[in-house]
Amino acid sequence: MNDLSMRKFYGWFTALGLLVSLLVVVGFYKDTSRPWKTYQRQYIEQEIRRASTPQEKLLAETTPVEIHQILLPELHRVDRCTTCHLAVDDPSYAGYPEPLGYHPLHDEHPFEKFGCTICHRGQGRATTVADAHGDVPHWDEPMLPLKYIQASCGQCHQAADDPAAPELARGEQLFEDRGCRGCHKLHGVGGNIGPDLDNVGARRSPEWLRKHFLSPASVTPGSAMPPQKFSETNLEAITMFMLSQTGEQVPGYYASMKVIPSSSEGQRLFEQKGCIACHSIGGHGGKIGPALDNVGVRRTPEWMMRHFRDPQAVSPGSVMPQFGFTESEARALTDFLLHLRDQRVVLSLPALMTPVERGREVFHKYGCAGCHGPAGKGGVPNPNAKTAEQVPGLIHVADGYTKKELKARILDGQKEIAAMDPKRPPPPLYMPSWRGTLNDAQVDDLVAYLFSLKPKGEDLGF
């Protein structure tokens, strides 16, 4: 290699060395000035300033600047949020600006057990603000706005029975009252005209949901769903309930939190487990087990709790099966039975109801009002339907069908609705088949209820 070539080589080598040195300096600077390190230094400065003894000051001065993370293998999560939010478990930081503020629900939901993203969502492994908050491409779970945070309660608690989430409970009630199940299936129950909603909260943003409720066709062209006339309060509540439907199944300890002990939850369990088949209340029910009207006088709460855990251990020879109730479920059932003696529980158990009353429950539970209107008094628009551009009301259904014919119509449905104008889009709503969803007894009760809707006296010419 001649001198000229050597000089060129040394020149390029020097330039490359300077470039590498520059990149090292830039990399070092970027590493030392990461926002989370800035936040940790601010926290350490606060701790030094607040120290009241030399030992506390020394402890603060020697606090390392490092990544903090919470490992949650049961939830399949790694949360590094406390890398920036260092004072979330320290009440003395209440009122401090973020990220150094105290989290007020730490005692009820300790971070070492729950982490952060199970409630707030976001990207737990990230260490920058934008990435951690999930406001980045290709991340489907951005942080929930705080006004919708109650949506997360539904992962571990029953929406209708969580006093800390009243708006979530309101949203669930609206969903049922508006008959949304008539078109949408949720947790395996409902119609199939619209999409299943089991994981809609993981797929849609609050803004999309709000807009869809108010004007479905504007976000889903061709949607058969009519615009919903919600007040602002109700719109927020039902949006929150939809956001709570993420499809995520929480395991073990978290699933055991599903039941918050109360008489209303105990009543739901009493109905679901079919207890009325063996026990009677108010003279209605089975006679295999003892009547329960005065069980709260005859037995202590502790006895009832032990009996729910293991009937044989408390009542040798008992034929009551061991249901495997959790502690929360046993407390809820006990609370329900204790309230029976105070007559504060309004029973709606199937065995205590008439066929018409049970049919009304079926009409409500499966969302028939979503298309046919509350109490069957008038339906929603069904554009271009030949018979009428509205789903028919049901108060005169007894005039057009026998009970056998109506039962067949409910079970078979009617997907082909004749179009008024073949050049226009076909009617978007149709009668789905409820065969396989409703059993014979439920259909018989529903028919009895629908026949009861006919105004009294019409057959007499009034």
Secondary structure as GFF3:
##gff-version 3
##sequence-region A 1 462
A	DSSP	alpha_helix	3	32	.	.	.	ID=ss1
A	DSSP	alpha_helix	35	50	.	.	.	ID=ss2
A	DSSP	alpha_helix	54	61	.	.	.	ID=ss3
A	DSSP	beta_strand	70	72	.	.	.	ID=ss4
A	DSSP	three_ten_helix	73	75	.	.	.	ID=ss5
A	DSSP	beta_strand	77	79	.	.	.	ID=ss6
A	DSSP	three_ten_helix	81	83	.	.	.	ID=ss7
A	DSSP	three_ten_helix	91	93	.	.	.	ID=ss8
A	DSSP	alpha_helix	111	114	.	.	.	ID=ss9
A	DSSP	alpha_helix	117	120	.	.	.	ID=ss10
A	DSSP	alpha_helix	129	133	.	.	.	ID=ss11
A	DSSP	three_ten_helix	146	155	.	.	.	ID=ss12
A	DSSP	three_ten_helix	159	161	.	.	.	ID=ss13
A	DSSP	alpha_helix	166	177	.	.	.	ID=ss14
A	DSSP	three_ten_helix	180	182	.	.	.	ID=ss15
A	DSSP	beta_strand	185	186	.	.	.	ID=ss16
A	DSSP	beta_strand	189	190	.	.	.	ID=ss17
A	DSSP	alpha_helix	200	203	.	.	.	ID=ss18
A	DSSP	alpha_helix	206	214	.	.	.	ID=ss19
A	DSSP	alpha_helix	216	219	.	.	.	ID=ss20
A	DSSP	alpha_helix	232	243	.	.	.	ID=ss21
A	DSSP	alpha_helix	252	256	.	.	.	ID=ss22
A	DSSP	alpha_helix	263	272	.	.	.	ID=ss23
A	DSSP	three_ten_helix	275	277	.	.	.	ID=ss24
A	DSSP	beta_strand	280	281	.	.	.	ID=ss25
A	DSSP	beta_strand	284	285	.	.	.	ID=ss26
A	DSSP	alpha_helix	295	298	.	.	.	ID=ss27
A	DSSP	alpha_helix	301	309	.	.	.	ID=ss28
A	DSSP	alpha_helix	311	314	.	.	.	ID=ss29
A	DSSP	alpha_helix	327	340	.	.	.	ID=ss30
A	DSSP	three_ten_helix	350	352	.	.	.	ID=ss31
A	DSSP	alpha_helix	355	365	.	.	.	ID=ss32
A	DSSP	alpha_helix	369	372	.	.	.	ID=ss33
A	DSSP	three_ten_helix	374	376	.	.	.	ID=ss34
A	DSSP	alpha_helix	397	400	.	.	.	ID=ss35
A	DSSP	alpha_helix	403	412	.	.	.	ID=ss36
A	DSSP	alpha_helix	440	452	.	.	.	ID=ss37
A	DSSP	three_ten_helix	458	460	.	.	.	ID=ss38
###
